[in-house]
Amino acid sequence: MGSYNLQVTIDQDSGFCFGVVYAIDMAEEILAEDGYLYCLGDIVHNDEEVERLKAQGLKIIGHEDLKNLRNEKVLIRAHGEAPETYRTALENNITLIDASCPVVLKLQNRIKSSYDNKENILIFGKHGHAEVIGLQGQTNGDALVFQDISELDDAELPASFTLYSQTTKSMDKFYSVKDELLNRGYEVKANDTICRQVSNRDKDLPLFATKFDKVVFVSGKKSSNGKVLYEVCKKHNPNTYFVSSIEELNPNMFSPNDKVGIAGATSTPMWLMQKVKAELEKY
């Protein structure tokens, strides 16, 4: 294999959002003191970062495990939790280290007060996503969750409702959903609750992606926001590759002297993007 001399640049706006930074800082602090810490669900939707923290003593548990725990510390990650989790913790004398993202908490409160005001609630979000489960929990599970407008084609919807969005959805999609529902004759009160750190990336990434011959987008497969941002990159630079680890890189993706940009999701650690850069520079 000849040398490729790739010029590689990492997008400095990519990487952890403040909610994830906050959760991981809290985890690392307690791990340094106690040597172990339980975390409810993956602390971040990035397997490489989860493995790094597991090596420091982080133990990932599910809601079933929580019911059987007593007198322990448990971290709630940035995605937030439904009210039931807090009740279980109280009953089991569990100390919750609450690293719920403030943007998510604010949204939970807004949904709860809508629900208390007897409004009908629709949530534009990914089925089964940790954040969405927490949001739906504010409504005792009454809110209707949909991730695609087509799911509402045959749904019996009330004439008027309040529309909310998972914080990491695409802003453009949210507003097109709102317009479509208005066109169908519903009375829609829309609350744009999309995190600005995510939506600003939507705006900055196109500029970044067009500067390069190829773009390597680094993200965990489970990251919702990774899917959104990868699509943004690919739209503005068709030569965009999605990789979760350096094992998925391949010299055949590149040509000699390519200018390569590396970008990532709000759940992608900077060290992983640096590892990808170092790997590409070996070519």
N, C-alpha and C positions, 0 to 999 in steps of 0.2 A: 504493500500500500504506500503510495507516494505521500508527501506531507501536504496537508490541506491549508495550513496557515489561516485558520479561521480567526476573524476578529470578533470577540465575544463581549457583549455589554449586558449587564443586569439592569432591569428597570428598577430604579431606586424607590418608586412609589409602590412596588409590589411587596408582598410579604404580609406578615401579621397585621391585622387591624388592632386597635387599642383594646378591644374586648378580649381578644385572644392573648395579647401580651399580658394583660392584667391577670387572667386566669392562670397562665403558665408561671408568672412571677410568684403568685400566691402558692401554687403547688410546689415550686422549687424551694421556697422559703421553709415550708412545713416539712418537706422531704429532708432538707438539710438538718432540721432539728430532730424530727421523730424517726427518720429512716424509712418510713412508709406512709402512704396516704391512700384512702379509697377515693375513687372518682366515679361518679354516676354517669356511665356512658363514656365514649371516647372523648377525651378532653378537647381534641380538635380533630377535624376530619382529615387527618394526614397520618398515614400509618408509620411513616419514618419518624415523625416527631413523637408519636405515641410510644414507639419502641425506645426512643432515647430516654423518655421519662420513666418508662417501666424499669429500665436498667437502674434508675435512681430510687426505685421502690414504689412507683405509682401502681396501684392495683385497680383495674377497671372492673366495675360491677354493674349489674343491671337492676331494674326495679324489683325483681323477685328477690335478689340477694339482699336488697336494702331491708326488706321485711324481716329477714332473719338476723340482721346485725343489731348489736346492742352496744351502747356506751363507746362508740367510736367517732372519729372525725370523718366526714364525707364532704368532698368538694362538689359543688354544683358548677358546671362549666358555663361558658358564656351564653350558650343557647337558652338557658333558663329552664324552669321546671313548672309543672302544674301544681295547684294547691295541695293535691293529695300527697305529694312528696314531702311537703313541709309537715303535714299531719302525721305521716308515718315516722318522721324524724323525731317529732315531739313524743310520740308514744314509746319509741325505742331508746329514748335518751341519747340521740345522735346529735353531735355538734355539727351543724352545717357550715361549711366554709363557702359562702355564697359569692361566686364569681360571675353571676349573671350579668350580661352586658347591660349597661344603663339604657341603651337604645331599645333593647328587648323588654326590659322592665317597664319602661314608659309605655310601650305598646301593649303589654299585658294589662296595665292599669286602664288604658283607654278602652280596651275591649271589655274589661270587667265592668266599667261604668256604663258603656253602651248596653251591655247585657242586663245590668241592674235597672236600666231605663226601659227595659222590655223591647229593645230594638232587635230586628232580625239581622243576623250577622253572617256575612260571607267572607271567607279568608282565601285569598289567592296565595297558595303555597304548596309545597311538595308533600304529598301524602306520607305520613309516617316519619317526617323529619322531626328531629328533637325539638327545634324551636316551635314548630307548628303544633306538636302535641301539647306543649306548654301553653300555647295561645288558646287552643281549643278547650283546655282545662279550665280556663277562666269563665267558660260558658257552660260548665257541666257537660261538655261534649255536644251541646246543641248547635254550635256554629257549623255551617256547611263549608267544607274545605274542597277546593278544586285546583288542579294545577294546569288545566287547559280549558279554555272557554267551551270547547266541544262537549265537555262533561255536563254542561248546563243546558244542552239542546233539549233534552227530554225531561229535565228536572221540573218539579212543581215548585216554582219560586213564589214567595210572597210579592205583592205589588210594589212594596217599598222595603229597602234594606240598606244597611251600612256595609260598605266594602272596605276591608283591610288587606294588607299585604305582609307576607313574611319579609323580614328586613333585608334579605339578600336577593330579592327578585329584581328583574330588569325593570327600570322605570318606564321605558317605552312600552313594554308589554303590559304593565299595570294600567297605563293610561289608555291603551288600545282596548283592554278588557272593559274598562269603565265606559268608554265611548260605545262599544258594541252593546253593552247592557242597556245604556240609555236609548240606543237605536231600537232595541227590542221593546221599548216602551215601559221599562221599569223606572221607578223613582229611586235614584241611587245617590246616597251620601258617601262620597269617596274620601277615605283618609289615606293619604300617601305617607306610609310609615317606613319607607325604604331608607336604609342607612346611607347617609351622605358620603361616608368613606367608601362605600361600595359604588354608589352612583357616580362619584367623581372619577373612579377608576374607569367606569364605562366611557367617560368623556376623554380621559387622558390616554387610554390604551390605543385607540385608533392612531393617534399621532406617533406613539412609540412603535407600533407594529409596522407602519409604512416606511420606517427608516431603514429596514433591514431586508436582506435577501430571504432569510429564513427566520422564523420565530419558534423558540422552544417554550411551550407553556407547561410549567411544572405545577402539578396539583394532585391531591388525593382523588381517587375515583368517587368517593362519597361526598365530595364537597359540592353543594348546590351552587355556591357562588363561583366555584371553579368552572362549572359547566357554562354559566352565564358569560364569564370573562373570556373563556376559551373561544366561545362563539364570536365574541366581539373581535378578538384577534384574527380569527380565521376569515371573518367577513372583510377585514381591511388588508389582510395578507394571507392569500390562499395557501402559501407555503408555511403553515403553522402546524407544529406537531404537539400532541398532548402526551406528556410523559409523567409517570409517578415516581420513577427512580432512575438512577443512571444506567441500570441494566437495560432499560428500554431505548437507550440511544444507540444509533447505528451510523457508522461513517457514510453509508450509502444515502443517508438523508441529505448530505451536504456536497457542495462542489468546492474545489480549491478557491481560496481567498474570499469565501462567502463572509458577508457581514451578518452575524447572528445575534438576535436579541433574545434575552431570557426574561420571561415574566411569570407571575404566579398569582394564586388566589389569596384571599385574606387569611387562609388557613395554611399557607405554604411558608415554612421557615426559611429565613434568609440563608442559613447554613446549607440547606439543600440546594438552593439556586447556585450558591458558590461552588458546591460539589459538582453540579452539572457544568458550570463554566470551566472548572479545572479539567474535567473529563474531555470537554470539547477542545480545549487547548492542547491536549495530547495528540490530537489527530494531525 
